[in-house]
């Protein structure tokens, strides 16, 4: 039946909502393929996961990004990834951006900014508070989350597009093992073989390096990083934490001892607990 509904939705060009069982909260509404903008004639989409019981009215944007590749996955298969957030009453927005290898990092960052503006502009529709919007991601997704946390603005009141009139600010950030200074990664001969999104004009690297954009009005940031990460060394997070502290921005670093670029088992449980605690402290308790 779900496959039939998806087929109907695709053919009709409409959005459908499914009610799926949720072990902790009874029911979950999934609204797939919400269009938040267009790029080169193609739709940019997000899936919205809304708990139907004990909902906090608080949104968390999750950056669907690994190596700045943003893949589509049937939303019911992604539900497990977000279950801890849903169990705690958070509404989750799974945001897909213009994907590598078609787009580079400087071309991708504006996509997630627009997604943030879209959620804030439609906060009432989604049942969330626009001033209590968090963002999270891992690796490239963590980088994008930090870009939102450090470069948000209040929108353009004169824009013809109503979405662009909305703010792109977020109220809390959670970033797992994020690259924070892309001057060290852009056009690296070895990295670009696997991550073509890093092939762009070196002059643009500063603009997409969250480490270089920390100011006192930034969102509180939780960093979670393994001390054996060879792909994105933990120094990316330690320097980010130092910059946050210098600017008097609330920030914490959870170091996962012995972990590389990714967590499993007890390490993953520890990381998720830190994630939920941070959001509860800076979003739910506001």
C-alpha positions as CSV (number, residue, x, y, z in Angstrom):
1,X,0.0,0.0,0.0
2,X,2.8,2.4,0.8
3,X,4.5,1.8,-2.5
4,X,1.2,2.5,-4.2
5,X,0.8,5.7,-2.3
6,X,4.3,6.7,-3.4
7,X,3.6,5.9,-7.0
8,X,0.4,8.0,-6.9
9,X,2.2,10.9,-5.2
10,X,5.0,10.9,-7.9
11,X,2.5,10.6,-10.8
12,X,0.2,13.3,-9.4
13,X,3.1,15.6,-8.4
14,X,1.6,15.9,-4.9
15,X,2.8,15.3,-1.3
16,X,1.2,12.6,0.8
17,X,1.4,12.0,4.6
18,X,1.7,8.5,6.0
19,X,0.9,7.5,9.6
20,X,3.4,4.9,10.7
21,X,3.7,3.1,14.1
22,X,6.2,4.6,16.5
23,X,7.2,2.4,19.4
24,X,7.6,5.2,21.8
25,X,5.0,7.8,20.7
26,X,2.2,5.9,19.1
27,X,2.0,7.6,15.7
28,X,4.4,9.4,13.4
29,X,3.5,11.6,10.4
30,X,5.9,11.5,7.5
31,X,5.5,14.1,4.9
32,X,7.9,13.2,2.1
33,X,9.4,15.3,-0.7
34,X,8.4,18.8,0.6
35,X,9.8,21.2,-2.1
36,X,11.8,24.1,-0.5
37,X,13.2,25.5,-3.7
38,X,14.3,24.9,-7.2
39,X,17.7,24.7,-8.8
40,X,18.4,24.6,-12.5
41,X,14.7,23.6,-13.0
42,X,14.8,20.8,-10.5
43,X,13.1,20.6,-7.1
44,X,15.1,20.6,-3.9
45,X,13.3,18.6,-1.2
46,X,13.1,17.6,2.4
47,X,11.2,14.9,4.3
48,X,9.4,16.0,7.5
49,X,9.0,13.6,10.4
50,X,6.4,14.8,13.0
51,X,5.7,13.0,16.3
52,X,2.0,12.9,17.0
53,X,2.3,12.5,20.8
54,X,4.4,14.6,23.2
55,X,5.6,16.8,20.4
56,X,7.7,19.7,21.7
57,X,6.9,22.0,18.8
58,X,10.7,22.2,18.2
59,X,12.3,21.5,14.8
60,X,15.7,19.9,14.0
61,X,17.1,20.1,10.5
62,X,19.3,17.1,9.6
63,X,21.7,17.6,6.8
64,X,21.5,14.6,4.5
65,X,25.1,14.8,3.3
66,X,28.2,12.6,3.3
67,X,31.1,13.9,1.3
68,X,28.6,16.6,0.2
69,X,26.7,13.9,-1.6
70,X,23.0,14.1,-0.8
71,X,21.1,10.9,-1.6
72,X,17.4,10.2,-1.7
73,X,16.2,7.3,0.5
74,X,12.6,6.3,1.1
75,X,11.7,8.2,4.2
76,X,10.3,5.2,6.1
77,X,13.8,3.7,5.9
78,X,15.3,6.8,7.5
79,X,12.9,6.7,10.4
80,X,15.3,4.6,12.5
81,X,18.1,7.2,12.2
82,X,15.8,9.9,13.7
83,X,14.0,7.7,16.3
84,X,15.9,9.1,19.3
85,X,14.9,12.6,18.3
86,X,11.3,11.6,17.5
87,X,11.0,9.8,20.9
88,X,12.0,13.0,22.6
89,X,9.3,15.0,20.7
90,X,11.4,16.7,18.1
91,X,10.1,17.3,14.6
92,X,12.8,16.4,12.1
93,X,13.5,17.9,8.7
94,X,15.7,15.7,6.5
95,X,17.2,18.2,4.1
96,X,18.7,17.2,0.7
97,X,20.9,19.7,-1.1
98,X,22.3,20.0,-4.6
99,X,24.6,17.0,-4.6
100,X,28.2,16.4,-5.5
101,X,29.7,15.7,-8.1
102,X,27.3,18.1,-9.9
103,X,27.8,20.8,-7.3
104,X,30.7,22.1,-5.3
105,X,30.7,23.2,-1.6
106,X,30.2,26.9,-2.4
107,X,27.2,26.0,-4.6
108,X,25.8,23.7,-1.9
109,X,25.8,26.1,1.1
110,X,23.1,28.4,-0.3
111,X,20.8,25.4,-0.7
112,X,20.8,24.6,3.1
113,X,20.4,28.3,3.9
114,X,17.3,28.4,1.7
115,X,16.0,25.2,3.5
116,X,16.4,27.0,6.8
117,X,14.5,30.1,5.6
118,X,11.8,27.8,4.2
119,X,11.3,26.0,7.5
120,X,11.2,29.3,9.4
121,X,8.7,30.8,6.9
122,X,6.5,27.8,7.2
123,X,6.9,27.1,10.9
124,X,3.2,27.3,11.6
125,X,2.4,24.8,8.9
126,X,4.9,22.4,10.4
127,X,3.9,23.1,14.0
128,X,7.3,24.3,15.2
129,X,8.7,27.5,16.8
130,X,10.8,29.3,14.2
131,X,13.1,30.6,17.0
132,X,13.7,27.1,18.3
133,X,15.2,25.5,15.2
134,X,18.2,23.3,15.5
135,X,20.5,21.8,12.9
136,X,22.6,18.6,12.9
137,X,24.8,16.6,10.6
138,X,27.9,14.4,10.4
139,X,31.1,15.0,8.4
140,X,30.1,17.1,5.4
141,X,26.6,17.4,7.0
142,X,28.4,18.7,10.2
143,X,30.2,21.2,8.1
144,X,26.9,22.4,6.6
145,X,25.3,22.6,10.1
146,X,28.2,24.7,11.3
147,X,27.9,27.0,8.3
148,X,24.2,27.6,9.2
149,X,25.2,28.2,12.9
150,X,27.9,30.7,12.0
151,X,26.6,32.6,9.0
152,X,22.9,33.0,9.6
153,X,21.2,36.3,8.7
154,X,17.9,38.0,9.3
155,X,16.7,37.7,5.6
156,X,16.0,40.4,3.0
157,X,12.8,42.2,3.8
158,X,12.7,43.6,0.2
159,X,13.1,40.2,-1.6
160,X,10.4,39.3,-4.1
161,X,10.6,35.7,-3.0
162,X,8.9,35.4,0.4
163,X,11.2,32.6,1.5
164,X,14.2,34.9,1.1
165,X,12.6,37.4,3.5
166,X,12.9,34.8,6.3
167,X,15.9,34.5,8.6
168,X,18.4,31.7,8.1
169,X,19.5,31.7,11.7
170,X,19.3,28.5,13.9
171,X,19.3,28.2,17.6
172,X,21.5,25.2,18.2
173,X,24.0,23.1,16.3
174,X,25.2,19.5,16.6
175,X,28.1,18.6,14.4
176,X,29.8,15.1,14.3
177,X,33.4,15.1,13.0
178,X,33.0,18.2,10.8
179,X,35.7,19.8,8.6
180,X,35.8,23.4,9.8
181,X,38.5,25.0,7.7
182,X,38.1,24.2,4.0
183,X,41.3,26.0,3.1
184,X,43.0,22.8,4.2
185,X,40.8,20.5,2.1
186,X,39.9,22.4,-1.1
187,X,41.7,21.1,-4.2
188,X,43.8,18.6,-2.2
189,X,45.1,16.1,-4.8
190,X,44.1,13.0,-2.8
191,X,40.9,14.2,-1.3
192,X,39.4,15.5,-4.5
193,X,39.6,12.0,-6.0
194,X,36.9,10.9,-3.6
195,X,35.3,14.3,-2.9
196,X,34.8,16.3,-6.1
197,X,32.8,18.9,-4.2
198,X,36.1,20.2,-3.0
199,X,37.2,21.2,-6.5
200,X,36.6,24.9,-6.6
201,X,38.4,28.2,-6.7
202,X,40.7,28.5,-3.7
203,X,39.6,32.1,-3.1
204,X,36.1,30.7,-2.1
205,X,37.4,28.4,0.6
206,X,37.4,31.1,3.3
207,X,33.8,31.8,2.7
208,X,32.8,28.2,3.3
209,X,35.0,27.7,6.4
210,X,32.9,28.0,9.6
211,X,36.0,28.3,11.7
212,X,36.6,31.7,10.1
213,X,33.1,33.0,10.7
214,X,32.5,32.6,14.4
215,X,31.0,35.7,16.0
216,X,29.3,36.4,19.3
217,X,25.8,36.0,17.9
218,X,26.3,32.4,16.7
219,X,24.2,29.5,17.8
220,X,25.5,27.2,20.6
221,X,27.5,24.3,19.2
222,X,28.1,20.8,20.3
223,X,31.0,19.0,18.5
224,X,31.4,15.2,18.7
225,X,34.7,13.8,17.3
226,X,36.8,10.7,17.5
227,X,40.4,11.2,18.5
228,X,41.6,8.6,15.9
229,X,39.9,10.3,12.9
230,X,42.3,10.3,10.0
231,X,40.0,11.7,7.4
232,X,38.9,14.8,9.4
233,X,41.4,15.2,12.3
234,X,40.0,16.1,15.6
235,X,42.0,19.4,15.4
236,X,39.1,20.6,13.3
237,X,36.8,20.5,16.3
238,X,39.3,21.6,18.9
239,X,40.1,24.8,16.9
240,X,36.4,25.3,16.4
241,X,35.8,25.0,20.1
242,X,38.5,27.5,20.8
243,X,37.0,30.0,18.4
244,X,33.6,29.6,20.0
245,X,35.0,30.2,23.5
246,X,36.9,33.3,22.3
247,X,33.7,34.7,21.0
248,X,31.7,33.8,24.1
249,X,29.5,31.3,22.2
250,X,28.4,28.3,24.2
251,X,30.3,25.3,22.9
252,X,31.3,21.8,24.0
253,X,33.4,19.0,22.5
254,X,32.7,15.4,23.3
255,X,35.8,13.4,22.4
256,X,35.2,9.7,21.6
257,X,38.4,7.9,22.5
258,X,39.7,5.5,20.0
259,X,37.0,6.3,17.4
260,X,37.8,7.1,13.8
261,X,35.5,8.8,11.2
262,X,32.2,7.3,12.5
263,X,30.8,5.7,15.6
264,X,29.3,2.4,16.5
265,X,28.1,0.5,19.6
266,X,28.6,2.3,22.9
267,X,30.4,5.2,21.1
268,X,27.3,5.8,19.0
269,X,25.0,5.7,22.1
270,X,27.2,8.2,23.8
271,X,27.2,10.5,20.8
272,X,23.4,10.3,20.5
273,X,22.9,11.0,24.2
274,X,25.1,14.1,23.9
275,X,23.1,15.2,20.9
276,X,19.7,14.9,22.7
277,X,21.0,16.5,25.9
278,X,22.3,19.5,23.9
279,X,19.1,20.0,22.1
280,X,17.1,19.7,25.3
281,X,19.3,22.3,26.9
282,X,19.3,24.8,24.1
283,X,15.9,24.2,22.4
284,X,13.4,22.3,24.4
285,X,14.0,24.1,27.7
286,X,13.8,27.6,26.2
